[in-house]
Amino acid sequence: KNEVEQSPQNLTAQEGEFITINCSYSVGISALHWLQQHPGGGIVSLFMLSSGKKKHGRLIATINIQEKHSSLHITASHPRDSAVYICEAGTASKLTFGTGTRLQVTL
Amino acid sequence: NAGVTQTPKFQVLKTGQSMTLQCAQDMNHEYMSWYRQDPGMGLRLIHYSVGAGITDQGEVPNGYNVSRSTTEDFPLRLLSAAPSQTSVYFCASSASNLRGDTIYFGEGSWLTVV
């Protein structure tokens, strides 16, 4: 069974700080997803990664398939980035999610 | 383009009652799935479908039933509700069951069983 672990579980940062959230998984996969869940509950897809790095605005996601590890970075964090960030690293039919990292960005 | 539509958003049930959570997508996606989200736990797969007429069990299928008679719809049925089924439920879809497709989620259904 694939285990997906995220760290840290909770993170508090001040506005403007650089943030890193980590995801490790135990089974070889071909692609990984990063998701964002806002306090209202809605979940949106941020990135799908199969190799290297992707950037979208202030968000950067990297993956190392050999080391079974991915990171999500937020540059110049802002209070509106406050959310739960979820890593997904499952097999073709069975998505497997981490428990999420709760991020709080304060002024 | 509505994406993934999930209803109801909130529901309170009495133990033993049955109900159906509706999920519909208008993106012609083959892959649809249902998850429950409980405090301190990641989203856990209940059932999934890789196309009309095909369904399979996920990690926590007991007490739930699904069907996929059309590409668009994937309802989740609670057969006899139990307090342990109090949770937030999410429906999701993607173009295929292959890795690399964007996952689209419904807005969630908050279910309380008393």
Chai-1 contact restraints between the chains, C-beta under 6 A:
chainA,res_idxA,chainB,res_idxB,connection_type,confidence,min_distance_angstrom,max_distance_angstrom,comment,restraint_id
A,S30,B,R99,contact,1.0,0.0,6.0,A-B,restraint_1
A,A31,B,R99,contact,1.0,0.0,6.0,A-B,restraint_2
A,A31,B,G100,contact,1.0,0.0,6.0,A-B,restraint_3
A,G41,B,G108,contact,1.0,0.0,6.0,A-B,restraint_4
A,G42,B,E107,contact,1.0,0.0,6.0,A-B,restraint_5
A,I43,B,F105,contact,1.0,0.0,6.0,A-B,restraint_6
A,S45,B,T102,contact,1.0,0.0,6.0,A-B,restraint_7
A,S45,B,I103,contact,1.0,0.0,6.0,A-B,restraint_8
A,M48,B,T102,contact,1.0,0.0,6.0,A-B,restraint_9
A,A92,B,N97,contact,1.0,0.0,6.0,A-B,restraint_10
A,A92,B,L98,contact,1.0,0.0,6.0,A-B,restraint_11
A,A92,B,R99,contact,1.0,0.0,6.0,A-B,restraint_12
A,S93,B,N97,contact,1.0,0.0,6.0,A-B,restraint_13
A,K94,B,L45,contact,1.0,0.0,6.0,A-B,restraint_14
A,F97,B,G42,contact,1.0,0.0,6.0,A-B,restraint_15
A,F97,B,L43,contact,1.0,0.0,6.0,A-B,restraint_16
A,G98,B,G42,contact,1.0,0.0,6.0,A-B,restraint_17
A,T99,B,G42,contact,1.0,0.0,6.0,A-B,restraint_18
